[in-house]
Every structure is written in structure tokens, then in C-alpha cells.
Amino acid sequence: MAKKIIISLLICTQFCGFCLAQQRNYDQELYNLLAQEKIIDAVDYYNEYSDSIYYQQTRDYFQINFDIAYNRYERAIDSLSAFIDKYCPDDEVRLSYLLWQVNLCFLNWDYQNGVNTFDKTYALLQSNPELLKAYKTVVQSLMSLRNLFYELAKYPKMQITNVADNEESVEIEIDTLNSILTFPAQYNNQYIKTMFDTGNAFPLFLDRKNAEMLGIRELGTLNNNGKDSVSIGIIDSIRIGNLLITNAMAAIMNDNYSKRCVSDTLDDREAVNKINSIEKQIQIILGMPIIRQLHRIDFDLLNNKMVISNRNQNGNSNKSNIYLKNQSLYLQAFINGINFTSFIDTGGANAFLYLYNAFQKKHSGNIIVNDTARVYTESECLVDGSEYVKYLLSAPCKFSLDDKAGITEIKTAVLQNSDVKIAKFAGDAYLGYGFLKKNFSRFSFNFDSMRFECE
């Protein structure tokens, strides 16, 4: 979809004449950064060269991507709607953007707007027989999703409020003894153990046994990237301390989701033990679509506390260093002064920093590994089902949130084996809760200023 949108933009704006008119094409360079999903680099580029950007369409397209990455979905949806009307007369180009808008509506709980966008999309396809034939498979998926949107649109949009109006934050006791981050919460007035998982793209994720126990109303099914279908339902209320969340969407796995955390390479007895261990720790997963709307979350691992601020926390003057991509959270930080981007997953248990091979090889002069390595399978690393290699670093590396001072030293890294497929995560590295717990006593996510801090 991203490549199609970039190509569509080039068609719409007819860059050819402009390319000949000047030596450097600032519009194209900005588009390239966005196509490569280097959003923070694109922001820096735009701030430096905004006066040299020729087309207003380029500015508008950049602003939509900026708003999505920095957690401003409502503004992005409104801007995208205007963008489609202004710049997309071609039917196929218009279709690409309408599908993008449908996805944004779904991610922002804006189901009624999603229904309206579905209707526009379907009307466009019906009016163009060639397009309808070319996108036959898309139309089938679209109609299934449209029916789900209609069911979801019958309920009010999700709301998050503090039932104690005089309180600006909620303090919750967390469990930090295990390798995952859990806390108690009430779902439809029943307490169950909840996992805080920035690596989960669903608002709430649970298995059928717990869904039936909580009385979740199922509304339809959703195909999960062509693999497994999940049932979609609504949870009437969630209480996290005095924080009340109403009408939250939940994804229900039709199989036991904990089994998917365990490698097929484990023998049966070990697999059963691991599944039982996971089930005791997790009953439901709280994912990024809800987490990103909680303003600011501070974790104090020394005192086993999580503090959620329910007021806007945009007063931080420090530069943003986290951003969103497809409801996944990414951190831009530094290792030995080298800027790198890491998928940040509080559902990841391992204490190592996972560096992707391409990044380490590119900076092998500054990030040096010794020749001694041990292959780890997924059952030991719990990342993406691939084999990884653990290396001792020849010299400790400094991890920091800026390029001036090191926060902590990293003595061991895990590199993805070059013989296996590239990890599904974007960026240069993978950073899990195990790494945070091992190296820091406190850390926080500010989703208003889009800033991660740790100490």
C-alpha cells in the first residue's frame, strides 16, 4: 500500500517537469524518507528544508503521515479526507487513499466515519467495472469488514474517563517478579490479570475461555493478515483503578493464544509446562490502540507501581523519540553514538538487545562482536519464530536516548541469523520488557509529547 500511495502521488503531481527545473528535488527526497518509513528523519528534513518544498500536496501528505506517527489520528483522518477530495481525481488513486482512510478509522475507533468511507469506496468500485474486476479479492474482504463496521458503529465510541474527577493520575500495583509486565484490572466487573503489551496491535486480546467468562459480546470476525481469523467483540467496561474505559473492542482468538508463544521445537512436556506458566500470568492483553490513549504511563519497578496520568502531558520540551507505525511502537535512540530505531515491546521477555544483522554489519567498526556465538531458537528468544545468534560484545556499548551520554552499558547482544528471513519488525533492533527491567528501575511513555524516558 505504501509503495502504491507514493507512486500515486508522483502521478498526481506530475513531477517530471519539476525535476528538470531544479537540481535537487526536495519533494522527492521527503517522499523517499516517508516511503522508507523513516518518520523522525522525515520530520528533521521537513523542519530544515520546508521553504524548499515546492508542492502543497507534498506538505499535506507529510502532515498526514506526521499526525499518524505522532498519535494524532483524528486530525489525520480529517486531513486525509480533504486530501482525497483535493488531489485524487483518478479512480485507482482515489481507491488507494479511501482504503487507507478505512484503516485509520478502524484504528481510531471511528466506526461511523469508517462506514461512510466504506460506502464511498464501494460506490467508486461499482461505478468502474474495470476497477471492480481488478480488485475482486479486495472487494470481498471489504464487504466482510464493512459488515463488522456496521455492527461496531451501533455502539458509542470508546471513552476513557477518571471516575474520581479530582484526581489527575491513577496509581496501580504491578507484578515485576515475572518476565512479563502484569497488573490487575476489572473487565465487566470481574478482576483478571492483564498484560501491558506495546507489541500488540489489538486493543484487547484474549482467548475464548476468558472471553466467555467475561461475557464479551461478539459482533463478527476479522481476518488476521491472511492467517487466522479472530472474533471481534465489545467489552462494556474496564476499570484500571479509578480509570474507566467503556465500549472497548476486543479480539478473541479461536485457539488458545498462549500456545502461539511457544515454539514447535519444544518437546511436549516442556511445551505444556510453558503454556501453563503463561496462562497463570496472563488472562488478557492490553495493546497499543488503548495504551496510546492513556496520555502518560510511568513505571517504578523498585516500588512495583504504574502511574497513569489522565490529563494531557504535552509540556515536555524534550524532542520526541517514539512514534507509531501500524499500531506498533518504535523508539529512536543511540548505541555508541549511532542513531538507531528499535521496535519496543513490553510483551517481550528476553533481556538482550536484538540487533538486526544489516545494522550491525553497517556499523561493525563501532559495534564489535567477538567470534564466539551460540545459536538460540525461538523457544529461548521468543521472537518471530526465527533463529538468533547471541554474541558477547568485544567492548560494552553505551545505550542512550541522545548522542551525548550513555545511560547504560550493553555487554551482550543478539543478532538475527543471516540465514533466516528478516524479522517482521521494522527498524534496526528489537527491545523488550526484559531489557528494560534488567537495565532500568524507572521508565515512562508520554503519548502526548511522544517521548520515552528511562533511568
TARA-V911406 format. One record per pair of residues at least 6 apart in sequence whose C-alpha atoms are under 6 Angstrom apart, sorted by the first residue. I is the first residue (numbers start at 1). J is the second residue. D is the distance in whole Angstrom. If there is no record, write none. Layout:
BEGIN
i:j:d
I:J:D
I:J:D
END
This chain:
BEGIN
i:j:d
8:93:6
26:53:6
27:53:6
33:42:6
64:76:5
67:76:5
69:323:5
69:324:5
70:323:6
88:94:5
102:114:5
105:114:5
111:149:6
111:153:5
112:153:5
125:132:5
148:220:6
158:246:6
158:247:5
158:248:5
159:245:6
159:246:5
160:244:6
160:245:5
161:243:6
161:244:5
162:242:6
162:243:5
162:244:6
163:242:6
168:309:6
168:310:6
169:308:5
169:309:4
169:310:6
170:307:5
170:308:5
171:306:6
171:307:4
172:305:6
172:306:5
173:304:6
173:305:5
174:182:6
174:183:5
174:304:5
174:305:6
175:182:5
179:349:5
180:349:6
181:195:6
181:196:6
182:194:5
182:195:4
183:193:6
183:194:5
184:192:6
184:193:5
184:194:6
185:191:5
185:192:6
185:239:6
185:240:5
186:238:5
186:239:5
187:237:6
187:238:5
188:237:5
193:282:6
193:283:5
194:282:6
194:284:5
194:285:6
195:282:6
195:285:5
195:286:6
196:286:5
197:286:6
197:287:5
197:346:5
197:347:5
198:287:6
198:288:5
198:345:5
198:346:5
199:345:4
200:287:5
201:287:6
201:288:6
201:327:5
202:287:5
203:287:5
203:289:5
203:290:5
204:250:5
204:285:6
204:286:5
204:287:6
205:250:6
205:251:5
205:284:6
205:285:5
206:252:5
206:284:5
207:252:5
207:253:5
207:256:6
207:257:6
208:252:6
216:234:6
216:235:6
217:233:5
217:234:6
218:232:6
218:233:4
219:232:6
219:233:5
220:231:6
220:232:5
221:230:6
221:231:4
221:232:6
222:229:5
222:230:5
223:229:4
230:252:6
230:253:5
231:251:6
231:252:5
232:250:6
232:251:5
233:249:6
233:250:5
234:247:6
234:248:6
234:249:5
234:250:6
235:247:6
235:248:5
236:246:5
236:247:5
237:245:6
237:246:4
238:244:6
238:245:5
258:275:6
263:378:6
263:379:5
292:447:6
295:446:6
295:447:5
295:448:6
296:308:6
296:309:5
296:445:6
296:446:4
296:447:6
297:307:6
297:308:5
297:444:6
297:445:5
298:306:6
298:307:5
298:444:4
299:305:6
299:306:5
299:442:6
299:443:5
299:444:6
300:442:5
301:441:5
301:442:6
302:441:6
313:448:6
314:448:5
314:449:5
320:450:5
320:451:5
321:331:6
321:332:5
321:451:5
322:330:5
322:331:4
322:450:5
322:451:6
323:329:6
323:330:5
329:344:6
330:342:5
330:343:5
330:344:6
331:341:6
331:342:5
332:340:6
332:341:4
333:339:6
333:340:6
333:401:5
334:340:6
334:399:6
334:400:5
334:401:6
335:398:5
335:399:5
336:397:6
336:398:5
337:403:5
341:427:5
341:428:5
342:427:6
342:428:6
342:429:4
342:430:5
343:430:5
344:431:5
344:432:6
345:432:5
346:432:5
346:433:4
348:432:4
348:433:5
349:433:6
349:434:5
350:434:5
351:434:4
351:435:4
352:413:6
352:435:6
353:413:5
353:431:6
354:414:5
354:415:6
354:429:5
354:430:5
355:415:5
355:429:4
356:415:6
356:416:6
356:428:6
356:429:6
357:415:6
357:416:6
359:428:6
368:393:6
368:394:6
369:393:4
369:394:5
370:394:5
373:390:6
373:391:5
374:389:6
374:390:5
375:388:6
375:389:4
376:387:6
376:388:5
376:389:6
377:387:5
378:385:5
378:386:6
388:415:6
388:416:4
388:417:5
389:414:6
389:415:5
389:416:6
389:417:6
390:414:4
391:413:6
391:414:6
392:412:5
393:411:6
393:412:6
396:409:6
396:410:5
396:411:5
397:409:5
397:410:5
398:406:5
398:408:6
398:409:5
399:406:5
399:407:6
399:408:5
400:406:5
400:407:5
440:455:5
442:454:6
442:455:5
443:453:5
443:454:4
444:452:6
444:453:5
445:452:5
END
